[in-house]
């Protein structure tokens, strides 16, 4: 699958919509409470215990619950007390269920370890879920439930559409391995046509100038034959541009070249490839050429690799390009991506959707009207795709366009990573 990357630049309309959206989100109705860390309220921040965990109290029974990650992947640790007196972990039956966005449930059981209870499941990122806790001790049952959200927001469909938030399903992609190079558009000298007079004679008039575009059949000059004294007209044998004019009124033709016409329907891209990349580049390889001035892009194939190195040790690689539209002007500077191989990624996402969140590179998964971070482990990144090695389930719908809108809304809430 070959696609041209187009860098997205939000217009003034989109920026205005984003501003209105953030202002609206900051306006709370009467009696509402702003979201705090992990969806908790600033009005009732959770109390902390001696192990810096959340304290959950039911009459004289207290459970301290913390996410522990010193030297181990994140996991729950818990400590129980009655009337402030530590209880034997072996006397506690603890189960926690984490309900994640989309309905997936992590079922966690606990076993004694030293003075604590240790969960048997890694708490993978994001630490964003509804927590349901059930404890049995000495014939009594204790239950708590609370929301622990991070990197999550809700946007109504109409607002998402107005903000042009695009999504796609994450899946397998054939990724093109490319090398990036630079160069210049040059005239295709193989399409230069030299025009002479069929008979010697005096040039009576010249109808075109150097640099002038002309059409096939257009008059170029009028010549009076030295033998017959008859006038005849020299016409353009093709459509192109006059690149040389060696004819002026009153001169003799003398069997010399009068005009050079260049057919501009095809041009060359001359690319400079350095030794580190040269071994990967082959004749016939696909190339995406982009005019660095206009942004115009076109596909082509490597047609020739020069045998001689330039003074800077680069080697010129030529791509013949169709230029029927006239968008590619000789002399313009260009950038190019040369395909040097393919790799099938079992799971990949568009790089336009990537954002930074804490110390992670993330995309935003979409479930209904809700959006939530997915911390990614990335592999190969090339072209418009980034290979995903971990952190995202295949088939997840994620944000591909204008993901910065989601990032801005989440950062606005000021949510932190609270253990």
Phi, psi and omega in degrees: 000121183249124179223148178265130179283131175240114180294130182273127177239107185298139179276176182297325180297317181292320179297319178298316179298319179297317180300314179297322180297314182291323177297317180297320181292332181280347182269109182266140176290160180305137176085356181274162181236131180294145180289138176252206183301127176057035176082002177281168181261148175295335183291330184222071178294141184293141176288148181250148178260185183296339178262014179065023177263169178288135177266127178241122190240134174223100187057240183267001181261130180231134175242127173258125184236128181223151170269119186254130181214030176274107179078001179220160171299155184305131179210159178279141167232144183221149177226138184239144177221156171234122183052037177083357181263128182297138179260155176290122181305330181292345180267001185250132173250108187239133174223137178233135174242127178254118178261113183268168178301127184101352175096356179292138183242128171265118181259115188242124173253163187232151176225151180296139170214110184058237183265008186235171168256133184247128179289152184261013185226138175289132178270091185283157179286150356281153177276070187225108187191167167268128185259124175244122185242130176233126181233136171240129179209125175055040177083357180253149179244137179234139183222138174223152173217136175206161179266135180228081187256146169211150177058033183230143176209167178237133177226127181295148183305318181296322179290317179300321179292318180295326179275002176058045177279114181262147180226165176205166177268133178284133181197196182286143182217139171274112184264135178271123172278126184229160168242143181261131181222174180227163181184210186210147172281131176233162177292146175278095186294343178287349180253018177276132180244130181260129185251128175234168176274141180291332181231147174292143179178184181265133177283118181272324180204154176234130188257356184227162179239161177296136181089356183275131174287139181225163180252155176301132180090354181289137178297135178253316183200160175244134183233138174262121182296136178291335183270308186265346185060016177271149178273138171222153185254133173269125181245160181288127180283351181201167174275135181177212182231138175285110180261341175217139174229116179240041183222130176222150180302138179093347180275158172272144179290318176049037176057022182264167178287124182264320182221154167238125180247128179255124174284113184265010179289349175220139177228170177252141165258115179260111187252140178263115180246129183268161188308325183299332182253345190299322183296338181274342187273129182235152173298135183095352180294143178286139181228137171254117182259135178231125175290117185290345178274310185264340185084359180295133182239148179209149179266150175203187179226147177296123181254338183203140174240117184297143179279335184264140177273148176281168179305331179272010178077002174283161177240136181278126176248129185255138174234125177273126186239138173289133182227040180299329182280343181077012182288333184263111184257127177307137182100340180289143176278145184224157166246159183209150172241118180261125179285125181243003179170175179228149175217131177272117177265126179299330179212130180211156177231160177285137183292339177296340181269352185287139175219164176265136177217118189049235181261018186245157163262130189227162159240168180252114176286145179244124175230108185063235179264002184256148180232139183212146182295147168232113181285127189251144164256116188257150175249234181297135173236120180205145182059227182267002188244151172231126179287137180252120179262343180186159176101356182215136179274139174303143181087358178291134173277127184226163182279127180252329184236136178061038179294342178297336177297315179295315179303315181297319181291320179293318180293328178300325183289340178073020181294141180239174181264097188256120174257000000 
